[in-house]
Amino acid sequence: MEFFFTQAYAEIDWTQPYEFLDTEFQHLETYAEIGRRLVYKVAKVWLLDGEKAWVLVHVEVQGQYDSQFAELWKLSIG
């Protein structure tokens, strides 16, 4: 989190407990393409301002070169 999402990491109150809610996305695995390796992590965290927030992390393992990867990544993060 700290390495890839520095700003989000800085806004989370890491002294408070966090809760992983991975079961919320388990049903998505049935729709994933065969051969793709996708991981979804969902966590409930507390922000420094005391608000509750939900964090969704999507990881996709890529095993081969894709010339459009950087462009697709930019589109996915908005």
Secondary structure by P-SEA (a helix, b strand, c coil): cccccaaaaaaccccbbbbbcccccccccccccccbbbbbbbbbbbccccbbbbbbbbbbbbcccccaaaaaaaaaac
